[in-house]
């Protein structure tokens, strides 16, 4: 048809959108290269964490939560390690209200003896005083099981927008681990989202068209 004839040159010039890993996406949506006025929707929320008041129950004093959450530039062998059993309860307050869109758990190939990466995880919003008993029994905002691939690759676990849009603190209950070992360890914990003072925009999110 004549319409098809006119559209053909345009279709030939179209290129498929390019896909980026989460690490590449975070780099593209933060830093000095960010265009003025463009709203970031997939940033690492580390700068929004109230570091002095982060708490982790059952952490090893020498291998604590700061190894995986607040100091990503530390040596690769630095991990968060549980102390008495496999469970961990990480409590993260924020400097301001945030919206959390995803969470990533990473574990190195070699972890401390008799430890393995997290498996069953339960998340609680705005429950800064939660304890282990409550984390076991109370309804969670979201719960999931991580696969070995999830933690080896640090895959992003998407979070429910309606549950994580007005967050002042996040509690992460690691209930079990991958190998049913005595202890749980992780190398990196990444929270992805945006401060509530910013709104979500059309920032090329996952699909980015080259110029």
MARBA-3410 file (N, C-alpha, C, O; in Angstrom, 1 decimal):
211
0.8,-1.2,0.0,0.0,0.0,0.0,0.9,1.2,0.0,2.1,1.2,0.3 ~ 0.3,2.4,-0.3,1.1,3.6,-0.3,1.5,4.0,1.1,2.6,4.6,1.2 ~ 0.7,3.7,2.1,1.1,4.0,3.5,2.3,3.2,3.9,3.2,3.7,4.5 ~ 2.3,1.9,3.5,3.4,1.0,3.8,4.7,1.5,3.1,5.8,1.4,3.7 ~ 4.5,2.0,1.9,5.7,2.5,1.1,6.3,3.7,1.8,7.5,3.8,1.9
5.5,4.6,2.4,6.0,5.8,3.1,6.6,5.4,4.4,7.6,6.1,4.8 ~ 6.1,4.3,5.1,6.6,4.0,6.4,7.9,3.2,6.3,8.7,3.2,7.3 ~ 8.1,2.5,5.2,9.2,1.6,5.2,10.6,2.2,5.5,11.3,1.7,6.3 ~ 10.9,3.4,4.9,12.2,4.1,5.2,12.3,4.4,6.7,13.4,4.3,7.3 ~ 11.2,4.8,7.3,11.2,5.1,8.7,11.5,3.9,9.6,12.2,4.0,10.6
10.8,2.8,9.3,11.0,1.6,10.0,12.4,1.1,9.9,13.0,0.6,10.9 ~ 13.1,1.3,8.8,14.4,0.8,8.6,15.4,1.6,9.5,16.4,1.1,9.9 ~ 15.0,2.8,9.8,15.9,3.7,10.6,15.7,3.5,12.1,16.6,4.0,12.9 ~ 14.7,2.8,12.5,14.5,2.6,13.9,15.4,1.5,14.4,15.7,0.5,13.8 ~ 16.0,1.8,15.6,16.9,0.8,16.2,16.3,0.3,17.5,15.6,1.1,18.2
16.5,-0.9,17.9,15.9,-1.4,19.1,16.5,-0.8,20.3,17.7,-0.4,20.3 ~ 15.8,-0.6,21.4,16.4,0.0,22.6,17.5,-0.8,23.2,17.5,-2.1,23.1 ~ 18.5,-0.2,23.8,19.6,-0.9,24.3,19.3,-1.2,25.8,18.8,-0.4,26.5 ~ 19.6,-2.4,26.2,19.4,-2.8,27.6,20.7,-2.7,28.4,21.8,-2.9,27.9 ~ 20.5,-2.3,29.7,21.6,-2.0,30.6,21.4,-2.9,31.8,20.3,-3.1,32.3
22.6,-3.3,32.4,22.5,-4.0,33.7,22.2,-2.9,34.7,22.3,-1.7,34.5 ~ 21.8,-3.4,35.9,21.5,-2.5,37.0,22.7,-1.6,37.4,22.5,-0.4,37.6 ~ 23.9,-2.1,37.4,25.1,-1.4,37.7,25.3,-0.2,36.7,25.6,0.9,37.0 ~ 25.1,-0.6,35.4,25.3,0.4,34.3,24.2,1.5,34.4,24.4,2.7,34.2 ~ 23.0,1.0,34.8,21.8,1.9,34.9,22.0,2.9,36.0,21.7,4.1,35.9
22.6,2.4,37.1,22.8,3.3,38.3,23.9,4.4,37.9,23.7,5.6,38.3 ~ 24.9,4.0,37.1,25.9,4.9,36.7,25.3,6.0,35.7,25.6,7.2,35.8 ~ 24.4,5.6,34.9,23.8,6.5,33.9,22.8,7.4,34.6,22.6,8.5,34.1 ~ 22.2,7.0,35.7,21.2,7.9,36.3,21.7,8.6,37.6,20.9,9.2,38.3 ~ 23.0,8.7,37.7,23.5,9.4,38.9,24.9,10.1,38.4,25.4,9.8,37.4
25.4,10.9,39.3,26.7,11.5,39.0,26.6,12.8,38.2,25.5,13.3,38.0 ~ 27.8,13.3,37.9,27.9,14.6,37.2,27.3,14.6,35.8,26.9,15.7,35.4 ~ 27.1,13.5,35.2,26.6,13.5,33.8,25.1,13.6,33.8,24.4,13.7,32.8 ~ 24.4,13.7,35.0,23.0,13.8,35.1,22.5,15.1,34.5,23.0,16.2,35.1 ~ 21.7,15.2,33.5,21.2,16.5,33.0,20.4,17.2,34.0,19.7,16.7,34.8
20.6,18.6,34.0,19.9,19.4,34.9,18.4,19.2,34.8,17.9,19.3,33.6 ~ 17.7,19.1,35.9,16.2,19.0,35.8,15.7,17.6,35.6,14.5,17.4,35.7 ~ 16.6,16.7,35.3,16.1,15.3,35.0,16.0,14.6,36.4,16.9,14.6,37.2 ~ 14.9,13.9,36.6,14.7,13.2,37.9,15.2,11.8,37.9,14.8,11.0,37.0 ~ 16.0,11.4,38.8,16.5,10.1,38.9,15.5,9.1,39.6,14.9,9.5,40.6
15.3,8.0,39.0,14.3,7.0,39.6,14.9,5.7,40.0,14.3,4.8,40.5 ~ 16.2,5.5,39.7,16.9,4.2,40.1,18.2,4.5,40.7,19.3,4.0,40.2 ~ 18.3,5.3,41.7,19.6,5.6,42.4,19.8,4.6,43.5,18.9,4.1,44.2 ~ 21.1,4.4,43.8,21.6,3.8,45.0,21.2,4.7,46.2,21.5,5.9,46.2 ~ 20.5,4.2,47.2,20.0,5.0,48.3,21.0,5.2,49.4,20.6,5.6,50.5
22.2,4.7,49.2,23.2,4.8,50.3,23.4,6.2,50.9,23.5,6.3,52.1 ~ 23.3,7.2,50.1,23.5,8.6,50.6,22.3,9.0,51.4,22.4,10.0,52.2 ~ 21.2,8.3,51.4,20.0,8.7,52.1,19.9,7.9,53.5,19.0,8.2,54.3 ~ 20.8,7.0,53.7,20.8,6.2,54.9,21.4,7.0,56.1,22.4,7.6,56.0 ~ 20.7,6.9,57.2,21.1,7.5,58.5,22.2,6.6,59.1,21.8,5.7,59.9
23.4,6.7,58.7,24.4,5.7,59.0,24.6,5.5,60.5,24.8,4.3,60.9 ~ 24.6,6.5,61.3,24.8,6.4,62.7,23.8,5.5,63.4,24.1,5.0,64.5 ~ 22.6,5.4,62.9,21.6,4.7,63.5,21.2,3.4,62.9,20.2,2.7,63.2 ~ 22.0,2.9,61.9,21.8,1.6,61.3,22.1,0.6,62.4,23.1,0.7,63.1 ~ 21.3,-0.5,62.4,21.5,-1.5,63.5,21.3,-2.9,62.8,20.5,-3.0,61.9
22.1,-3.9,63.3,21.9,-5.2,62.8,22.0,-6.2,64.0,23.0,-6.3,64.6 ~ 20.9,-6.8,64.2,20.8,-7.8,65.3,21.5,-9.1,64.9,21.2,-9.6,63.8 ~ 22.2,-9.7,65.8,22.9,-11.0,65.6,24.1,-10.8,64.6,24.4,-11.8,63.9 ~ 24.7,-9.7,64.4,25.8,-9.5,63.6,27.1,-9.8,64.3,27.2,-9.6,65.6 ~ 28.1,-10.3,63.6,29.4,-10.4,64.2,30.0,-9.1,64.5,30.0,-8.2,63.6
30.6,-8.8,65.7,31.1,-7.5,65.9,32.2,-7.1,65.0,32.4,-5.9,64.6 ~ 33.0,-8.0,64.5,34.1,-7.7,63.6,33.7,-7.8,62.1,34.5,-7.3,61.3 ~ 32.6,-8.4,61.8,32.1,-8.5,60.5,30.7,-8.0,60.4,29.8,-8.8,60.3 ~ 30.5,-6.7,60.5,29.2,-6.1,60.7,28.5,-5.6,59.5,29.1,-5.6,58.4 ~ 27.4,-5.0,59.7,26.5,-4.5,58.5,27.2,-3.5,57.7,26.9,-3.3,56.5
28.1,-2.7,58.3,28.7,-1.6,57.6,29.7,-2.1,56.5,30.0,-1.4,55.5 ~ 30.1,-3.4,56.6,30.9,-4.0,55.6,30.2,-4.1,54.2,30.8,-4.0,53.2 ~ 28.9,-4.3,54.3,28.1,-4.6,53.1,27.2,-3.5,52.6,26.8,-3.4,51.5 ~ 26.9,-2.6,53.6,25.9,-1.6,53.3,26.5,-0.2,53.1,26.1,0.6,52.2 ~ 27.4,0.2,53.9,27.9,1.6,53.9,29.3,1.8,53.4,29.7,2.9,53.1
30.0,0.7,53.1,31.4,0.9,52.6,31.6,0.0,51.4,32.4,-1.0,51.5 ~ 31.0,0.2,50.3,31.2,-0.6,49.1,32.6,-0.6,48.6,32.9,-1.5,47.8 ~ 33.4,0.4,49.0,34.8,0.4,48.4,35.8,-0.4,49.3,36.9,-0.5,48.9 ~ 35.3,-1.0,50.3,36.2,-1.8,51.2,36.7,-3.0,50.4,36.1,-3.4,49.3 ~ 37.7,-3.7,51.0,38.2,-4.9,50.3,37.1,-5.9,50.1,36.2,-6.0,50.9
37.2,-6.7,49.0,36.1,-7.6,48.6,35.8,-8.6,49.6,34.7,-9.2,49.6 ~ 36.8,-9.0,50.5,36.5,-10.1,51.4,35.7,-9.6,52.6,35.3,-10.5,53.4 ~ 35.5,-8.3,52.8,34.7,-7.8,53.9,33.3,-8.2,53.7,32.7,-7.9,52.7 ~ 32.7,-8.8,54.7,31.3,-9.3,54.7,30.6,-8.9,55.9,31.1,-8.6,57.0 ~ 29.2,-9.0,55.8,28.4,-9.1,57.0,28.2,-10.5,57.4,27.8,-11.3,56.5
28.5,-10.9,58.6,28.4,-12.3,59.1,27.5,-12.3,60.3,27.7,-11.5,61.3 ~ 26.6,-13.3,60.4,25.8,-13.5,61.6,26.7,-14.1,62.7,27.7,-14.7,62.4 ~ 26.2,-14.0,63.9,27.1,-14.4,65.0,26.7,-15.7,65.7,27.5,-16.7,65.8 ~ 25.4,-15.8,66.1,25.0,-17.0,66.9,24.3,-18.1,66.1,24.3,-19.3,66.4 ~ 23.6,-17.7,65.0,22.9,-18.6,64.2,22.7,-18.0,62.8,23.5,-17.1,62.5
21.8,-18.5,62.0,21.8,-18.1,60.6,21.0,-16.8,60.4,21.0,-16.2,59.3 ~ 20.3,-16.3,61.4,19.3,-15.2,61.2,20.0,-13.8,61.4,20.9,-13.7,62.2 ~ 19.5,-12.8,60.6,20.0,-11.5,60.8,18.7,-10.6,60.7,17.8,-10.9,60.0 ~ 18.8,-9.5,61.5,17.7,-8.5,61.4,18.4,-7.1,61.3,18.9,-6.5,62.2 ~ 18.3,-6.6,60.0,19.0,-5.3,59.7,17.9,-4.2,59.7,16.9,-4.3,59.1
18.2,-3.1,60.5,17.3,-2.0,60.6,18.0,-0.8,60.0,19.0,-0.3,60.5 ~ 17.4,-0.2,59.0,18.0,0.9,58.2,17.1,2.1,58.3,16.0,2.1,57.6 ~ 17.4,3.1,59.0,16.7,4.4,59.0,17.2,5.3,57.9,18.4,5.2,57.5 ~ 16.3,6.2,57.4,16.7,7.1,56.3,16.7,8.5,56.8,16.0,8.9,57.8 ~ 17.4,9.4,56.2,17.5,10.8,56.5,16.2,11.5,56.2,15.9,12.5,56.8
15.5,11.0,55.2,14.2,11.6,54.8,13.4,10.5,54.2,13.9,9.4,54.0 ~ 12.1,10.8,53.9,11.3,9.8,53.4,11.8,9.3,52.0,12.1,10.2,51.2 ~ 11.8,8.0,51.7,12.3,7.5,50.4,11.2,6.6,49.8,10.4,6.1,50.5 ~ 11.3,6.4,48.6,10.6,5.4,47.9,11.6,4.3,47.4,12.5,4.6,46.6 ~ 11.4,3.1,47.8,12.3,2.0,47.5,11.7,1.2,46.3,10.6,0.6,46.5
12.4,1.0,45.2,11.9,0.3,44.1,12.5,-1.1,44.0,12.0,-2.0,43.3 ~ 13.7,-1.3,44.6,14.4,-2.6,44.4,15.4,-2.8,45.5,15.8,-1.9,46.2 ~ 15.8,-4.1,45.7,16.9,-4.4,46.6,17.7,-5.5,46.0,17.2,-6.4,45.3 ~ 19.0,-5.5,46.3,20.0,-6.4,45.7,20.8,-7.0,46.9,21.3,-6.3,47.7 ~ 21.0,-8.3,46.9,21.8,-9.0,47.9,23.0,-9.7,47.0,22.7,-10.4,46.1
24.2,-9.4,47.4,25.3,-10.0,46.7,26.2,-10.8,47.7,26.3,-10.5,48.9 ~ 26.7,-11.9,47.2,27.6,-12.7,48.1,28.8,-13.2,47.2,28.6,-13.6,46.1 ~ 30.0,-13.1,47.8,31.2,-13.5,47.1,31.2,-15.0,46.9,30.5,-15.7,47.6 ~ 32.0,-15.5,46.0,32.1,-17.0,45.8,32.6,-17.7,47.0,32.2,-18.8,47.3 ~ 33.5,-17.0,47.7,34.1,-17.6,48.9,33.6,-16.8,50.1,34.0,-15.6,50.2
32.9,-17.4,51.0,32.4,-16.8,52.2,33.1,-17.4,53.4,33.7,-18.5,53.3 ~ 33.0,-16.8,54.6,33.6,-17.4,55.8,33.1,-18.9,56.0,32.0,-19.3,55.6 ~ 33.9,-19.7,56.7,33.6,-21.1,57.0,32.2,-21.2,57.7,31.9,-20.5,58.5 ~ 31.5,-22.3,57.2,30.2,-22.6,57.8,29.1,-21.5,57.6,28.2,-21.4,58.4 ~ 29.3,-20.7,56.6,28.3,-19.6,56.3,27.9,-19.7,54.8,28.6,-20.3,54.0
26.7,-19.2,54.5,26.2,-19.1,53.1,25.3,-17.9,53.0,25.0,-17.3,54.0 ~ 25.0,-17.6,51.7,24.3,-16.3,51.4,22.8,-16.4,51.9,22.3,-17.5,52.1 ~ 22.2,-15.3,52.0,20.7,-15.3,52.4,19.8,-16.0,51.4,20.1,-16.1,50.2 ~ 18.7,-16.5,52.0,17.8,-17.2,51.1,16.4,-16.6,51.4,15.9,-15.9,50.5 ~ 15.8,-16.9,52.5,14.4,-16.4,52.8,14.5,-15.0,53.5,15.2,-14.9,54.5
13.8,-14.1,52.9,13.9,-12.7,53.3,12.5,-12.1,53.5,11.6,-12.3,52.7 ~ 12.4,-11.4,54.6,11.1,-10.7,54.9,11.4,-9.2,55.2,12.3,-8.9,55.9 ~ 10.6,-8.3,54.6,10.9,-6.9,54.7,9.7,-6.2,55.4,8.6,-6.5,55.2 ~ 10.1,-5.2,56.3,9.1,-4.5,57.1,9.4,-3.0,56.9,10.5,-2.6,57.0 ~ 8.3,-2.2,56.7,8.4,-0.8,56.5,8.0,0.0,57.8,7.0,-0.3,58.4
8.8,0.9,58.1,8.6,1.8,59.3,8.3,1.1,60.6,7.3,1.4,61.3 ~ 9.1,0.1,60.8,9.0,-0.7,62.1,10.4,-0.7,62.7,11.0,-1.7,62.8 ~ 10.9,0.5,63.2,12.2,0.6,63.7,12.5,-0.2,65.0,13.7,-0.5,65.2 ~ 11.5,-0.6,65.7,11.7,-1.3,67.0,11.4,-2.8,66.9,11.3,-3.5,67.9 ~ 11.2,-3.3,65.7,10.9,-4.7,65.5,12.0,-5.7,66.0,13.2,-5.3,65.9
11.6,-6.8,66.6,12.6,-7.8,67.1,12.4,-9.1,66.3,11.6,-9.2,65.5 ~ 13.2,-10.1,66.7,13.2,-11.3,65.9,11.8,-12.0,66.0,11.3,-12.6,65.0 ~ 11.2,-12.0,67.2,9.9,-12.7,67.4,8.9,-12.1,66.5,8.1,-12.7,65.8 ~ 8.9,-10.7,66.4,7.9,-10.0,65.6,8.2,-10.2,64.1,7.3,-10.3,63.3 ~ 9.5,-10.3,63.8,9.8,-10.5,62.4,9.4,-11.9,61.9,9.1,-12.1,60.7
9.4,-12.8,62.8,8.9,-14.2,62.5,7.4,-14.2,62.3,6.9,-15.0,61.4 ~ 6.7,-13.5,63.1,5.2,-13.7,63.2,4.4,-12.6,62.5,3.3,-12.9,62.1 ~ 4.9,-11.4,62.5,4.1,-10.3,61.9,4.0,-10.3,60.4,4.9,-10.8,59.8 ~ 2.9,-9.8,59.8,2.8,-9.8,58.3,3.9,-8.9,57.8,4.1,-7.8,58.3 ~ 4.6,-9.3,56.8,5.7,-8.5,56.1,5.1,-7.7,55.0,4.1,-8.0,54.4
5.8,-6.6,54.7,5.4,-5.8,53.5,5.7,-6.6,52.3,4.9,-6.4,51.3 ~ 6.7,-7.4,52.3,7.0,-8.3,51.2,8.0,-9.3,51.7,8.8,-9.1,52.5 ~ 7.8,-10.5,51.1,8.8,-11.6,51.5,9.1,-12.4,50.2,8.3,-12.5,49.3 ~ 10.3,-13.0,50.1,10.7,-13.7,48.9,11.9,-14.6,49.3,12.5,-14.5,50.3 ~ 12.1,-15.5,48.4,13.3,-16.4,48.5,14.3,-16.1,47.4,13.9,-16.0,46.2
15.5,-15.9,47.8,16.6,-15.6,46.8,17.1,-16.9,46.3,17.3,-17.9,47.0 ~ 17.5,-17.0,45.0,18.1,-18.1,44.4,19.6,-17.9,44.5,20.1,-16.8,44.8 ~ 20.4,-19.0,44.3,21.8,-18.9,44.3,22.3,-17.9,43.2,23.2,-17.1,43.4 ~ 21.6,-17.9,42.0,21.9,-17.0,41.0,21.7,-15.5,41.4,22.4,-14.6,41.1 ~ 20.6,-15.3,42.1,20.2,-13.9,42.6,21.4,-13.3,43.4,21.7,-12.2,43.2
21.9,-14.1,44.3,23.0,-13.5,45.2,24.4,-13.6,44.5,25.2,-12.7,44.8 ~ 24.6,-14.5,43.6,25.9,-14.5,43.0,26.0,-13.4,42.0,27.1,-12.8,41.8 ~ 24.9,-13.0,41.3,24.9,-11.9,40.4,24.4,-10.6,40.9,24.5,-9.5,40.3 ~ 24.0,-10.6,42.2,23.4,-9.4,42.8,22.2,-8.9,42.1,22.1,-7.7,41.8 ~ 21.3,-9.8,41.7,20.1,-9.4,40.9,19.2,-8.5,41.7,19.0,-8.6,42.9
18.6,-7.6,41.0,17.6,-6.7,41.6,16.3,-7.4,41.8,15.7,-8.0,40.9 ~ 15.8,-7.3,43.1,14.5,-7.8,43.4,13.5,-6.7,43.4,13.7,-5.8,44.3 ~ 12.6,-6.6,42.5,11.6,-5.5,42.5,10.7,-5.5,43.7,10.3,-6.5,44.1 ~ 10.4,-4.3,44.3,9.6,-4.2,45.4,8.2,-3.6,45.0,8.1,-2.8,44.1 ~ 7.2,-3.9,45.8,5.8,-3.5,45.5,5.7,-1.9,45.7,6.0,-1.5,46.9
5.4,-1.2,44.7,5.3,0.3,44.8,4.4,0.7,45.9,4.7,1.7,46.6 ~ 3.3,0.1,46.1,2.3,0.6,47.0,2.8,0.4,48.5,2.3,1.1,49.4 ~ 3.7,-0.6,48.7,4.2,-0.9,50.0,5.4,-0.1,50.4,5.7,0.1,51.6 ~ 6.1,0.4,49.4,7.5,1.0,49.7,7.6,2.4,49.2,8.7,2.8,48.8 ~ 6.5,3.2,49.2,6.5,4.5,48.6,6.6,5.6,49.7,6.8,6.8,49.3
6.6,5.3,50.9,6.6,6.3,52.0,7.4,5.7,53.2,6.9,5.5,54.3 ~ 8.7,5.5,52.9,9.5,4.7,53.9,10.5,5.7,54.7,11.2,6.4,54.1 ~ 10.4,5.6,56.0,11.3,6.3,56.9,12.4,5.3,57.4,13.5,5.7,57.8 ~ 12.0,4.0,57.5,13.0,3.0,57.9,12.6,1.6,57.3,11.4,1.4,57.0 ~ 13.6,0.8,57.1,13.4,-0.5,56.5,14.0,-1.5,57.4,15.2,-1.4,57.7
13.3,-2.6,57.7,13.8,-3.7,58.5,13.9,-4.9,57.5,12.9,-5.3,56.9 ~ 15.1,-5.5,57.5,15.3,-6.7,56.6,15.6,-7.9,57.5,16.6,-8.0,58.2 ~ 14.7,-8.9,57.5,14.9,-10.1,58.3,15.3,-11.2,57.4,14.6,-11.7,56.5 ~ 16.5,-11.6,57.6,17.1,-12.8,56.8,16.8,-14.0,57.7,17.3,-14.2,58.8 ~ 15.8,-14.8,57.2,15.3,-15.9,58.0,16.1,-17.2,57.8,16.2,-18.0,58.8
16.6,-17.4,56.6,17.4,-18.6,56.4,18.4,-18.4,55.3,18.4,-17.3,54.7 ~ 19.3,-19.3,55.1,20.4,-19.1,54.1,20.4,-20.3,53.0,19.7,-21.3,53.2 ~ 21.2,-20.1,52.0,21.2,-20.9,50.9,21.7,-22.4,51.2,21.1,-23.3,50.6 ~ 22.6,-22.5,52.1,23.2,-23.9,52.3,22.7,-24.5,53.6,23.3,-25.5,54.0 ~ 21.7,-23.9,54.3,21.3,-24.4,55.6,22.5,-24.5,56.6,22.6,-25.4,57.4
23.4,-23.5,56.4,24.6,-23.5,57.3,24.3,-22.8,58.6,23.3,-22.2,58.8 ~ 25.3,-22.9,59.5,25.1,-22.3,60.8,25.0,-20.8,60.8,24.4,-20.2,61.6 ~ 25.7,-20.2,59.8,25.8,-18.7,59.8,25.5,-18.2,58.4,25.5,-18.9,57.4 ~ 25.1,-16.9,58.3,24.7,-16.3,57.1,25.7,-15.1,56.8,26.1,-14.4,57.7 ~ 26.1,-15.0,55.5,27.1,-13.9,55.2,26.6,-13.3,53.9,26.0,-14.0,53.0
26.9,-12.0,53.7,26.7,-11.3,52.4,27.8,-10.3,52.2,28.3,-9.7,53.2 ~ 28.1,-10.0,51.0,29.1,-9.0,50.6,28.6,-7.6,50.4,29.3,-6.6,50.6 ~ 27.4,-7.5,49.9,26.8,-6.2,49.5,25.3,-6.2,49.6,24.7,-7.2,49.1 ~ 24.8,-5.2,50.1,23.4,-4.9,50.2,23.1,-3.6,49.5,23.5,-2.6,50.0 ~ 22.3,-3.6,48.5,22.0,-2.4,47.7,20.6,-2.1,47.7,19.7,-2.9,47.4
20.2,-0.8,48.1,18.8,-0.4,48.1,18.7,0.6,46.9,19.5,1.5,46.8 ~ 17.7,0.4,46.1,17.5,1.2,44.9,16.2,2.0,45.0,15.1,1.4,45.4 ~ 16.2,3.3,44.7,15.0,4.0,44.8,15.2,5.5,44.6,16.1,5.9,43.9 ~ 14.4,6.3,45.3,14.5,7.8,45.1,14.0,8.5,46.4,13.1,7.9,47.0 ~ 14.6,9.6,46.7,14.1,10.4,47.8,12.7,10.9,47.5,12.4,11.3,46.4
11.9,11.1,48.5,10.5,11.5,48.3,10.4,12.9,47.8,9.4,13.3,47.3 ~ 11.5,13.7,48.1,11.5,15.1,47.6,11.6,15.2,46.1,11.3,16.2,45.5 ~ 11.9,14.0,45.4,11.9,14.0,44.0,10.8,13.1,43.5,10.3,12.3,44.2 ~ 10.3,13.4,42.3,9.2,12.6,41.7,9.8,11.7,40.6,10.8,12.0,40.0 ~ 9.1,10.6,40.3,9.5,9.8,39.2,9.2,10.4,37.9,8.2,11.0,37.7
10.2,10.3,37.0,10.1,10.9,35.7,10.2,9.8,34.6,10.1,8.6,34.9 ~ 10.4,10.3,33.4,10.6,9.3,32.3,12.0,9.2,31.9,12.4,9.2,30.8 ~ 12.9,9.0,32.9,14.3,9.0,32.7,14.8,7.7,32.1,15.5,6.9,32.7 ~ 14.5,7.4,30.9,15.0,6.4,30.0,15.1,5.0,30.8,15.8,4.1,30.3 ~ 14.6,4.9,31.9,14.6,3.8,32.8,15.4,2.6,32.3,16.6,2.7,32.4
14.7,1.5,31.9,15.5,0.4,31.5,15.9,0.4,30.0,17.0,0.0,29.6 ~ 15.0,0.9,29.2,15.3,1.0,27.8,15.8,2.4,27.4,15.1,3.4,27.6 ~ 17.0,2.4,26.8,17.6,3.6,26.4,17.9,3.6,24.9,18.5,2.7,24.4 ~ 17.4,4.7,24.3,17.6,4.8,22.8,18.9,5.6,22.6,19.0,6.7,23.0 ~ 19.8,5.0,21.8,21.0,5.7,21.5,20.7,6.9,20.6,19.7,6.9,19.9
21.6,7.9,20.7,21.5,9.1,19.8,21.9,8.7,18.4,21.8,9.5,17.4
END
